[in-house]
Amino acid sequence: MKQNKSVTYRSTRGSKEKITASMAVLKGIADDGGLYVPDVFPPLSVSAQKLSGLSYKETAYEVMKLFLGDFTKEELTDCIEKAYDEKFDTKSIAPLVKKGGVFFLELFHGQTAAFKDMALSILPHLLTVSAKKNGVANEIVILTATSGDTGKAALAGFSDVEGTKIIAFYPQNGVSPIQERQMITQTGDNVFAVGIHGNFDDAQTGVKQMFNHTELVKKMNDAGYQFSSANSINIGRLLPQVVYYAYTYGQLLHQKECAPGEEFNVVVPTGNFGNILAAYYAKQIGIPIGKLICVSNENKVLFDFFESGTYDRKRELVLTTSPSMDILVSSNLERLLFIMTGNDSEKTAELMKELENGGEYKVTEEMKSKCRDFYGGFSSMEDVKKTIKKYFEQEDYLMDTHTAVAAGVYEQWKDDGKTVIVSTASPYKFTRSVMEALGRDCGEKTDFELIDELSEVSGVRIPKAIEEIRTAPVRFRIGCDKSEMEETVEKILGLTI
Ligand SMILES: *Cc1c(COP(=O)(O)O)cnc(C)c1O
Protein backbone atom coordinates (compact mmCIF):
# COMPACT_ATOMS: atom_id res chain seq x y z
CA MET A 1 0.00 0.00 0.00
CA LYS A 2 1.19 3.47 -0.84
CA GLN A 3 1.48 5.92 2.01
CA ASN A 4 1.58 9.17 0.10
CA LYS A 5 -0.75 9.64 -2.71
CA SER A 6 1.17 10.85 -5.72
CA VAL A 7 2.20 14.47 -5.69
CA THR A 8 0.40 16.43 -8.39
CA TYR A 9 1.39 19.72 -9.95
CA ARG A 10 -0.47 22.96 -10.50
CA SER A 11 0.35 26.28 -12.06
CA THR A 12 1.49 29.25 -9.98
CA ARG A 13 -0.99 31.38 -11.95
CA GLY A 14 -4.75 31.00 -12.18
CA SER A 15 -5.66 27.55 -13.30
CA LYS A 16 -6.41 25.07 -10.52
CA GLU A 17 -6.06 22.09 -12.80
CA LYS A 18 -3.80 19.39 -11.37
CA ILE A 19 -1.53 17.31 -13.55
CA THR A 20 0.86 14.42 -13.04
CA ALA A 21 4.59 14.88 -12.59
CA SER A 22 5.36 13.40 -16.01
CA MET A 23 2.92 15.77 -17.68
CA ALA A 24 4.51 18.73 -15.86
CA VAL A 25 7.95 17.66 -17.11
CA LEU A 26 6.64 17.27 -20.63
CA LYS A 27 4.85 20.62 -20.72
CA GLY A 28 7.57 22.64 -18.99
CA ILE A 29 5.42 25.73 -18.58
CA ALA A 30 1.66 25.96 -17.93
CA ASP A 31 -0.70 27.29 -20.58
CA ASP A 32 -1.47 30.31 -18.39
CA GLY A 33 2.24 31.18 -18.34
CA GLY A 34 2.73 29.99 -14.76
CA LEU A 35 5.26 27.51 -13.42
CA TYR A 36 4.35 24.07 -12.14
CA VAL A 37 4.63 23.52 -8.39
CA PRO A 38 4.02 20.41 -6.30
CA ASP A 39 0.80 20.54 -4.25
CA VAL A 40 2.52 18.97 -1.22
CA PHE A 41 6.02 18.29 0.04
CA PRO A 42 6.11 14.70 1.28
CA PRO A 43 8.74 14.10 3.98
CA LEU A 44 11.86 12.14 3.09
CA SER A 45 11.23 8.60 4.21
CA VAL A 46 14.80 7.57 5.11
CA SER A 47 16.33 8.12 8.52
CA ALA A 48 19.36 10.36 9.01
CA GLN A 49 21.38 7.27 9.83
CA LYS A 50 20.42 5.60 6.57
CA LEU A 51 20.88 8.77 4.52
CA SER A 52 24.47 9.08 5.74
CA GLY A 53 25.29 5.79 4.04
CA LEU A 54 23.64 6.42 0.68
CA SER A 55 25.48 7.06 -2.57
CA TYR A 56 24.54 10.02 -4.77
CA LYS A 57 22.39 7.81 -6.98
CA GLU A 58 20.63 6.20 -4.03
CA THR A 59 19.95 9.62 -2.54
CA ALA A 60 18.64 10.78 -5.92
CA TYR A 61 16.18 7.93 -5.92
CA GLU A 62 14.92 8.61 -2.39
CA VAL A 63 14.43 12.31 -3.09
CA MET A 64 13.05 12.20 -6.61
CA LYS A 65 10.58 9.42 -5.98
CA LEU A 66 8.78 11.77 -3.60
CA PHE A 67 8.11 14.20 -6.42
CA LEU A 68 7.85 11.91 -9.44
CA GLY A 69 5.03 9.75 -8.17
CA ASP A 70 3.89 8.47 -11.54
CA PHE A 71 7.33 7.17 -12.50
CA THR A 72 7.83 3.50 -11.71
CA LYS A 73 10.80 2.47 -9.62
CA GLU A 74 12.37 0.99 -12.71
CA GLU A 75 11.87 4.10 -14.82
CA LEU A 76 13.30 6.44 -12.21
CA THR A 77 16.25 4.19 -11.41
CA ASP A 78 17.03 3.91 -15.09
CA CYS A 79 17.02 7.71 -15.53
CA ILE A 80 19.35 8.09 -12.54
CA GLU A 81 21.72 5.37 -13.76
CA LYS A 82 22.02 6.97 -17.17
CA ALA A 83 22.60 10.45 -15.76
CA TYR A 84 25.11 10.10 -12.94
CA ASP A 85 27.74 7.82 -14.44
CA GLU A 86 31.29 8.22 -15.80
CA LYS A 87 30.28 11.52 -17.34
CA PHE A 88 31.22 12.87 -13.93
CA ASP A 89 34.89 12.96 -13.07
CA THR A 90 34.36 11.88 -9.48
CA LYS A 91 32.49 8.93 -8.07
CA SER A 92 30.98 11.07 -5.40
CA ILE A 93 29.27 13.22 -8.12
CA ALA A 94 28.94 16.18 -5.75
CA PRO A 95 31.89 16.22 -3.31
CA LEU A 96 31.78 18.24 -0.13
CA VAL A 97 35.16 19.84 0.59
CA LYS A 98 36.06 21.44 3.92
CA LYS A 99 38.34 24.49 3.77
CA GLY A 100 38.92 27.05 6.47
CA GLY A 101 35.97 26.06 8.64
CA VAL A 102 33.45 26.12 5.83
CA PHE A 103 32.26 23.50 3.35
CA PHE A 104 32.24 23.82 -0.43
CA LEU A 105 29.67 21.74 -2.24
CA GLU A 106 31.30 21.19 -5.63
CA LEU A 107 28.69 20.91 -8.35
CA PHE A 108 31.11 21.21 -11.25
CA HIS A 109 32.29 17.68 -11.84
CA GLY A 110 29.99 16.93 -14.78
CA GLN A 111 30.42 17.05 -18.52
CA THR A 112 30.73 20.80 -18.90
CA ALA A 113 32.38 21.61 -15.57
CA ALA A 114 29.51 23.71 -14.23
CA PHE A 115 26.49 23.14 -12.08
CA LYS A 116 23.87 23.03 -14.84
CA ASP A 117 25.17 19.51 -15.55
CA MET A 118 23.60 18.31 -12.31
CA ALA A 119 20.11 18.72 -13.78
CA LEU A 120 20.77 18.60 -17.50
CA SER A 121 22.33 15.15 -17.22
CA ILE A 122 19.03 13.69 -16.12
CA LEU A 123 16.40 15.95 -17.70
CA PRO A 124 16.60 14.31 -21.16
CA HIS A 125 15.82 10.94 -19.61
CA LEU A 126 12.99 12.30 -17.47
CA LEU A 127 11.62 13.90 -20.61
CA THR A 128 11.70 10.80 -22.81
CA VAL A 129 10.10 8.68 -20.08
CA SER A 130 7.45 11.36 -19.61
CA ALA A 131 6.74 11.42 -23.33
CA LYS A 132 6.27 7.65 -23.42
CA LYS A 133 4.03 7.66 -20.36
CA ASN A 134 1.76 10.21 -21.95
CA GLY A 135 1.48 8.45 -25.28
CA VAL A 136 3.66 10.86 -27.21
CA ALA A 137 5.03 9.02 -30.22
CA ASN A 138 6.72 12.05 -31.76
CA GLU A 139 10.43 12.61 -31.49
CA ILE A 140 11.16 15.49 -29.09
CA VAL A 141 13.03 18.43 -30.57
CA ILE A 142 14.67 20.71 -28.03
CA LEU A 143 15.26 24.25 -29.18
CA THR A 144 17.39 26.43 -27.01
CA ALA A 145 18.87 29.90 -27.19
CA THR A 146 22.04 30.30 -25.23
CA SER A 147 24.47 32.98 -24.29
CA GLY A 148 27.06 30.35 -23.53
CA ASP A 149 27.06 27.80 -20.77
CA THR A 150 23.52 26.47 -20.72
CA GLY A 151 23.69 25.64 -24.42
CA LYS A 152 26.69 23.41 -24.01
CA ALA A 153 25.27 21.71 -20.93
CA ALA A 154 22.02 21.04 -22.79
CA LEU A 155 23.82 19.75 -25.90
CA ALA A 156 25.91 17.43 -23.75
CA GLY A 157 22.90 16.26 -21.75
CA PHE A 158 20.84 15.35 -24.81
CA SER A 159 23.72 13.97 -26.85
CA ASP A 160 22.65 10.58 -28.28
CA VAL A 161 19.57 10.34 -26.06
CA GLU A 162 17.17 8.24 -28.09
CA GLY A 163 13.95 9.91 -29.20
CA THR A 164 15.37 13.45 -29.01
CA LYS A 165 17.12 16.03 -31.12
CA ILE A 166 18.55 19.29 -29.87
CA ILE A 167 19.36 22.49 -31.71
CA ALA A 168 21.16 25.24 -29.81
CA PHE A 169 21.31 28.77 -31.20
CA TYR A 170 24.00 31.10 -29.95
CA PRO A 171 25.10 34.60 -30.97
CA GLN A 172 28.11 34.06 -33.20
CA ASN A 173 29.98 37.02 -31.80
CA GLY A 174 28.46 36.95 -28.34
CA VAL A 175 30.08 33.97 -26.65
CA SER A 176 33.64 33.41 -25.54
CA PRO A 177 35.98 31.46 -27.86
CA ILE A 178 36.04 28.59 -25.37
CA GLN A 179 32.26 28.55 -25.11
CA GLU A 180 31.93 28.45 -28.89
CA ARG A 181 34.48 25.66 -29.15
CA GLN A 182 32.61 23.69 -26.51
CA MET A 183 29.45 23.88 -28.57
CA ILE A 184 30.76 23.30 -32.06
CA THR A 185 32.79 20.27 -31.02
CA GLN A 186 29.92 18.56 -29.20
CA THR A 187 29.53 14.93 -30.26
CA GLY A 188 26.25 13.09 -30.82
CA ASP A 189 24.23 12.32 -33.94
CA ASN A 190 21.21 14.24 -32.68
CA VAL A 191 22.85 17.54 -31.65
CA PHE A 192 23.27 20.75 -33.66
CA ALA A 193 24.85 24.08 -32.76
CA VAL A 194 24.03 27.11 -34.87
CA GLY A 195 25.76 30.47 -34.61
CA ILE A 196 23.42 33.29 -35.58
CA HIS A 197 24.31 36.74 -36.86
CA GLY A 198 22.62 38.61 -34.04
CA ASN A 199 22.71 38.87 -30.28
CA PHE A 200 21.35 36.65 -27.52
CA ASP A 201 17.98 38.40 -27.50
CA ASP A 202 17.61 37.74 -31.23
CA ALA A 203 18.32 34.07 -30.62
CA GLN A 204 15.81 33.91 -27.80
CA THR A 205 13.13 35.77 -29.74
CA GLY A 206 13.66 33.48 -32.74
CA VAL A 207 13.25 30.39 -30.59
CA LYS A 208 10.09 31.74 -28.94
CA GLN A 209 8.61 32.53 -32.34
CA MET A 210 9.19 28.99 -33.53
CA PHE A 211 7.49 27.53 -30.46
CA ASN A 212 4.44 29.67 -31.23
CA HIS A 213 4.41 29.24 -34.99
CA THR A 214 1.29 27.10 -35.57
CA GLU A 215 2.12 26.18 -39.15
CA LEU A 216 5.60 25.03 -38.25
CA VAL A 217 4.28 23.06 -35.29
CA LYS A 218 1.82 21.30 -37.60
CA LYS A 219 4.45 20.59 -40.21
CA MET A 220 6.64 19.11 -37.50
CA ASN A 221 3.81 16.99 -36.17
CA ASP A 222 3.16 15.60 -39.66
CA ALA A 223 6.81 14.62 -39.84
CA GLY A 224 6.74 13.03 -36.37
CA TYR A 225 8.38 15.79 -34.33
CA GLN A 226 7.35 18.08 -31.52
CA PHE A 227 9.11 20.88 -29.70
CA SER A 228 10.02 20.95 -26.06
CA SER A 229 12.24 23.13 -23.96
CA ALA A 230 14.97 22.42 -21.48
CA ASN A 231 14.97 25.74 -19.70
CA SER A 232 15.42 26.22 -16.02
CA ILE A 233 11.75 26.63 -15.14
CA ASN A 234 11.00 23.01 -16.08
CA ILE A 235 10.26 21.07 -12.91
CA GLY A 236 12.48 18.36 -14.39
CA ARG A 237 15.43 20.69 -13.90
CA LEU A 238 14.48 21.79 -10.42
CA LEU A 239 13.84 18.41 -8.77
CA PRO A 240 17.26 16.90 -9.55
CA GLN A 241 18.76 19.88 -7.75
CA VAL A 242 16.97 19.04 -4.50
CA VAL A 243 19.04 15.85 -4.46
CA TYR A 244 22.44 17.40 -3.76
CA TYR A 245 21.17 19.19 -0.67
CA ALA A 246 19.95 15.90 0.76
CA TYR A 247 23.26 14.35 -0.25
CA THR A 248 25.14 17.18 1.48
CA TYR A 249 23.29 16.45 4.70
CA GLY A 250 24.16 12.77 4.29
CA GLN A 251 27.82 13.68 3.79
CA LEU A 252 27.89 15.98 6.82
CA LEU A 253 26.48 13.14 8.90
CA HIS A 254 28.83 10.62 7.36
CA GLN A 255 31.88 12.80 8.05
CA LYS A 256 30.59 13.33 11.62
CA GLU A 257 30.45 17.06 11.02
CA CYS A 258 26.77 17.24 11.93
CA ALA A 259 24.56 15.44 14.40
CA PRO A 260 21.22 14.14 13.13
CA GLY A 261 18.82 17.05 12.83
CA GLU A 262 21.55 19.67 13.28
CA GLU A 263 21.00 22.61 10.97
CA PHE A 264 23.41 23.91 8.38
CA ASN A 265 23.25 27.13 6.37
CA VAL A 266 23.65 27.32 2.62
CA VAL A 267 25.15 30.19 0.64
CA VAL A 268 24.09 30.02 -3.00
CA PRO A 269 25.36 32.07 -5.96
CA THR A 270 22.08 32.95 -7.59
CA GLY A 271 20.87 33.92 -11.04
CA ASN A 272 17.54 32.47 -12.05
CA PHE A 273 16.81 31.33 -8.46
CA GLY A 274 16.68 27.63 -9.36
CA ASN A 275 19.54 26.39 -7.23
CA ILE A 276 18.49 28.15 -4.03
CA LEU A 277 14.84 27.26 -4.54
CA ALA A 278 15.91 23.62 -4.68
CA ALA A 279 17.53 24.15 -1.25
CA TYR A 280 14.21 25.48 0.01
CA TYR A 281 12.39 22.45 -1.39
CA ALA A 282 14.97 20.25 0.35
CA LYS A 283 14.16 21.99 3.61
CA GLN A 284 10.44 21.32 2.99
CA ILE A 285 11.06 17.56 2.77
CA GLY A 286 12.98 17.59 6.03
CA ILE A 287 16.63 18.39 5.29
CA PRO A 288 17.70 20.57 8.26
CA ILE A 289 18.78 23.65 6.36
CA GLY A 290 18.91 26.76 8.56
CA LYS A 291 19.49 29.99 6.71
CA LEU A 292 19.30 30.23 2.93
CA ILE A 293 21.67 32.96 1.88
CA CYS A 294 20.90 34.15 -1.62
CA VAL A 295 23.89 35.92 -3.11
CA SER A 296 24.12 38.25 -6.08
CA ASN A 297 26.83 40.16 -7.89
CA GLU A 298 26.36 43.84 -8.84
CA ASN A 299 22.97 42.88 -10.30
CA LYS A 300 21.53 42.72 -6.81
CA VAL A 301 17.80 42.74 -7.55
CA LEU A 302 17.29 39.80 -5.20
CA PHE A 303 19.30 41.37 -2.39
CA ASP A 304 17.11 44.46 -2.60
CA PHE A 305 14.02 42.29 -2.67
CA PHE A 306 14.91 40.43 0.52
CA GLU A 307 15.82 43.73 2.19
CA SER A 308 12.86 45.84 1.16
CA GLY A 309 10.14 43.55 -0.15
CA THR A 310 10.20 45.31 -3.51
CA TYR A 311 11.32 43.44 -6.61
CA ASP A 312 12.48 46.06 -9.08
CA ARG A 313 13.98 45.06 -12.40
CA LYS A 314 14.11 48.63 -13.70
CA ARG A 315 17.87 49.04 -13.78
CA GLU A 316 20.77 48.59 -16.17
CA LEU A 317 22.22 45.12 -16.42
CA VAL A 318 25.85 45.19 -15.28
CA LEU A 319 28.18 42.80 -17.12
CA THR A 320 30.34 41.19 -14.44
CA THR A 321 33.00 38.53 -14.06
CA SER A 322 30.27 36.12 -12.90
CA PRO A 323 28.17 36.22 -16.10
CA SER A 324 25.84 33.35 -15.21
CA MET A 325 24.47 35.57 -12.45
CA ASP A 326 23.97 38.65 -14.64
CA ILE A 327 20.20 38.45 -14.52
CA LEU A 328 17.50 40.98 -13.67
CA VAL A 329 14.44 38.73 -13.76
CA SER A 330 14.88 35.52 -11.79
CA SER A 331 12.16 33.27 -13.20
CA ASN A 332 12.13 30.68 -10.44
CA LEU A 333 11.40 33.29 -7.77
CA GLU A 334 7.79 32.98 -8.92
CA ARG A 335 7.64 29.62 -7.18
CA LEU A 336 8.70 31.18 -3.88
CA LEU A 337 6.28 34.03 -4.42
CA PHE A 338 3.50 31.48 -4.77
CA ILE A 339 4.41 30.12 -1.33
CA MET A 340 4.63 33.66 0.08
CA THR A 341 1.08 34.39 -1.08
CA GLY A 342 -0.13 31.29 0.76
CA ASN A 343 -0.47 29.31 -2.50
CA ASP A 344 -2.69 31.99 -3.97
CA SER A 345 -2.36 31.69 -7.73
CA GLU A 346 -4.49 34.73 -8.47
CA LYS A 347 -2.33 36.94 -6.29
CA THR A 348 0.83 35.48 -7.84
CA ALA A 349 -0.49 36.11 -11.35
CA GLU A 350 -1.29 39.69 -10.37
CA LEU A 351 2.23 40.33 -9.05
CA MET A 352 3.82 38.81 -12.15
CA LYS A 353 1.63 41.03 -14.31
CA GLU A 354 2.85 44.06 -12.36
CA LEU A 355 6.42 42.98 -12.97
CA GLU A 356 5.80 42.54 -16.65
CA ASN A 357 3.96 45.82 -17.14
CA GLY A 358 5.49 48.16 -14.59
CA GLY A 359 8.84 46.48 -13.93
CA GLU A 360 8.27 45.93 -10.22
CA TYR A 361 6.08 44.49 -7.49
CA LYS A 362 5.97 44.74 -3.72
CA VAL A 363 5.16 42.04 -1.18
CA THR A 364 3.61 42.73 2.23
CA GLU A 365 5.37 42.18 5.57
CA GLU A 366 3.11 39.22 6.18
CA MET A 367 4.15 37.64 2.89
CA LYS A 368 7.79 38.33 3.62
CA SER A 369 7.49 36.63 6.97
CA LYS A 370 6.70 33.39 5.15
CA CYS A 371 10.25 33.18 3.90
CA ARG A 372 12.08 34.36 6.98
CA ASP A 373 14.92 31.93 6.42
CA PHE A 374 16.05 33.71 3.27
CA TYR A 375 18.73 36.37 3.47
CA GLY A 376 20.22 38.40 0.66
CA GLY A 377 23.89 39.28 0.19
CA PHE A 378 26.11 40.54 -2.59
CA SER A 379 29.74 40.89 -3.63
CA SER A 380 31.27 43.36 -6.05
CA MET A 381 33.81 42.37 -8.72
CA GLU A 382 36.54 43.80 -6.47
CA ASP A 383 35.34 41.58 -3.59
CA VAL A 384 35.36 38.58 -5.92
CA LYS A 385 39.02 39.14 -6.80
CA LYS A 386 40.01 39.52 -3.15
CA THR A 387 38.08 36.41 -2.16
CA ILE A 388 39.66 34.23 -4.86
CA LYS A 389 43.13 35.42 -3.87
CA LYS A 390 42.53 35.05 -0.15
CA TYR A 391 41.21 31.48 -0.31
CA PHE A 392 43.94 30.45 -2.70
CA GLU A 393 46.72 31.90 -0.57
CA GLN A 394 45.38 31.10 2.89
CA GLU A 395 43.37 27.93 2.37
CA ASP A 396 44.97 26.51 -0.76
CA TYR A 397 41.54 26.42 -2.37
CA LEU A 398 40.98 27.64 -5.90
CA MET A 399 37.49 28.79 -6.77
CA ASP A 400 35.73 30.32 -9.75
CA THR A 401 34.18 33.79 -9.84
CA HIS A 402 30.59 32.65 -9.11
CA THR A 403 31.64 30.65 -6.08
CA ALA A 404 33.69 33.65 -4.97
CA VAL A 405 30.60 35.87 -4.98
CA ALA A 406 29.18 33.46 -2.41
CA ALA A 407 32.38 33.02 -0.41
CA GLY A 408 32.71 36.81 -0.22
CA VAL A 409 29.26 37.09 1.31
CA TYR A 410 30.07 34.28 3.73
CA GLU A 411 33.13 36.28 4.85
CA GLN A 412 30.90 39.23 5.75
CA TRP A 413 28.35 36.98 7.34
CA LYS A 414 30.10 34.22 9.30
CA ASP A 415 28.18 33.00 12.31
CA ASP A 416 28.69 30.00 14.54
CA GLY A 417 26.59 27.68 12.47
CA LYS A 418 27.85 25.13 9.96
CA THR A 419 27.84 26.61 6.52
CA VAL A 420 27.93 25.14 3.03
CA ILE A 421 28.98 27.36 0.14
CA VAL A 422 27.63 26.11 -3.14
CA SER A 423 30.39 25.98 -5.72
CA THR A 424 28.88 26.26 -9.18
CA ALA A 425 31.74 26.22 -11.68
CA SER A 426 35.25 24.96 -12.14
CA PRO A 427 37.84 27.77 -11.93
CA TYR A 428 38.96 26.64 -15.40
CA LYS A 429 35.68 27.82 -16.88
CA PHE A 430 36.55 31.40 -15.97
CA THR A 431 40.30 31.17 -16.19
CA ARG A 432 41.01 34.73 -17.28
CA SER A 433 39.14 36.30 -14.36
CA VAL A 434 40.65 33.83 -11.92
CA MET A 435 44.18 34.52 -13.18
CA GLU A 436 43.60 38.26 -12.92
CA ALA A 437 42.37 37.81 -9.35
CA LEU A 438 45.60 35.97 -8.56
CA GLY A 439 47.48 38.98 -9.85
CA ARG A 440 48.80 37.33 -13.00
CA ASP A 441 49.40 39.21 -16.17
CA CYS A 442 46.98 37.90 -18.79
CA GLY A 443 47.87 40.32 -21.57
CA GLU A 444 47.44 38.88 -25.04
CA LYS A 445 47.50 35.28 -23.94
CA THR A 446 44.92 32.87 -25.33
CA ASP A 447 42.46 31.09 -23.08
CA PHE A 448 44.27 27.79 -23.44
CA GLU A 449 47.62 29.36 -22.57
CA LEU A 450 46.02 30.76 -19.44
CA ILE A 451 44.51 27.39 -18.60
CA ASP A 452 47.96 25.80 -18.72
CA GLU A 453 49.41 28.56 -16.61
CA LEU A 454 46.66 28.29 -14.02
CA SER A 455 47.25 24.59 -13.82
CA GLU A 456 50.96 25.21 -13.16
CA VAL A 457 50.31 27.88 -10.57
CA SER A 458 47.61 26.00 -8.70
CA GLY A 459 48.35 22.32 -9.23
CA VAL A 460 44.59 21.80 -9.68
CA ARG A 461 43.81 19.25 -12.36
CA ILE A 462 42.30 20.59 -15.58
CA PRO A 463 38.82 19.05 -15.95
CA LYS A 464 38.30 16.58 -18.75
CA ALA A 465 35.52 18.80 -20.08
CA ILE A 466 38.05 21.56 -20.76
CA GLU A 467 40.95 19.36 -21.83
CA GLU A 468 38.87 17.56 -24.43
CA ILE A 469 37.85 20.57 -26.44
CA ARG A 470 41.44 21.61 -26.99
CA THR A 471 41.88 18.95 -29.67
CA ALA A 472 38.31 17.88 -30.45
CA PRO A 473 37.38 18.22 -34.13
CA VAL A 474 34.93 20.95 -35.05
CA ARG A 475 31.63 19.40 -36.11
CA PHE A 476 29.47 22.41 -36.83
CA ARG A 477 30.05 25.33 -39.08
CA ILE A 478 26.39 26.18 -39.31
CA GLY A 479 25.75 29.89 -39.32
CA CYS A 480 22.60 31.74 -40.22
CA ASP A 481 21.05 35.16 -40.21
CA LYS A 482 18.69 35.85 -37.33
CA SER A 483 15.85 35.87 -39.86
CA GLU A 484 16.72 32.38 -41.11
CA MET A 485 16.45 30.41 -37.88
CA GLU A 486 13.26 28.67 -38.88
CA GLU A 487 14.60 27.64 -42.28
CA THR A 488 17.66 26.26 -40.54
CA VAL A 489 15.51 24.13 -38.23
CA GLU A 490 13.49 22.85 -41.19
CA LYS A 491 16.66 21.96 -43.03
CA ILE A 492 18.14 20.15 -40.04
CA LEU A 493 14.95 18.17 -39.52
CA GLY A 494 14.55 17.48 -43.23
CA LEU A 495 11.17 19.21 -43.41
CA THR A 496 11.97 20.98 -46.65
CA ILE A 497 12.13 19.17 -49.91
C1 LIG B 1 23.38 29.11 -13.77
C2 LIG B 1 24.49 29.42 -12.85
C3 LIG B 1 24.27 30.07 -11.62
C4 LIG B 1 22.91 30.54 -11.17
O1 LIG B 1 22.05 29.48 -10.83
P1 LIG B 1 20.48 29.72 -10.75
O2 LIG B 1 19.91 28.38 -10.51
O3 LIG B 1 20.09 30.27 -12.11
O4 LIG B 1 20.22 30.68 -9.66
C5 LIG B 1 25.37 30.29 -10.79
N1 LIG B 1 26.61 29.94 -11.17
C6 LIG B 1 26.86 29.32 -12.35
C7 LIG B 1 28.26 28.97 -12.71
C8 LIG B 1 25.81 29.03 -13.23
O5 LIG B 1 26.07 28.44 -14.40
The ligand as an SDF file (V2000), in Angstrom:
LIG
                    3D

 15 15  0  0  0  0  0  0  0  0999 V2000
   23.3810   29.1120  -13.7650 C   0  0  0  0  0  0  0  0  0  0  0  0
   24.4930   29.4200  -12.8540 C   0  0  0  0  0  0  0  0  0  0  0  0
   24.2750   30.0690  -11.6170 C   0  0  0  0  0  0  0  0  0  0  0  0
   22.9130   30.5390  -11.1740 C   0  0  0  0  0  0  0  0  0  0  0  0
   22.0460   29.4830  -10.8250 O   0  0  0  0  0  0  0  0  0  0  0  0
   20.4800   29.7210  -10.7510 P   0  0  0  0  0  0  0  0  0  0  0  0
   19.9100   28.3790  -10.5110 O   0  0  0  0  0  0  0  0  0  0  0  0
   20.0890   30.2650  -12.1090 O   0  0  0  0  0  0  0  0  0  0  0  0
   20.2150   30.6810   -9.6610 O   0  0  0  0  0  0  0  0  0  0  0  0
   25.3710   30.2920  -10.7940 C   0  0  0  0  0  0  0  0  0  0  0  0
   26.6140   29.9390  -11.1660 N   0  0  0  0  0  0  0  0  0  0  0  0
   26.8580   29.3210  -12.3480 C   0  0  0  0  0  0  0  0  0  0  0  0
   28.2550   28.9750  -12.7070 C   0  0  0  0  0  0  0  0  0  0  0  0
   25.8090   29.0330  -13.2290 C   0  0  0  0  0  0  0  0  0  0  0  0
   26.0650   28.4360  -14.3960 O   0  0  0  0  0  0  0  0  0  0  0  0
  1  2  1  0
  2  3  1  0
  2 14  2  0
  3  4  1  0
  3 10  2  0
  4  5  1  0
  5  6  1  0
  6  7  2  0
  6  8  1  0
  6  9  1  0
 10 11  1  0
 11 12  2  0
 12 13  1  0
 12 14  1  0
 14 15  1  0
M  END
$$$$
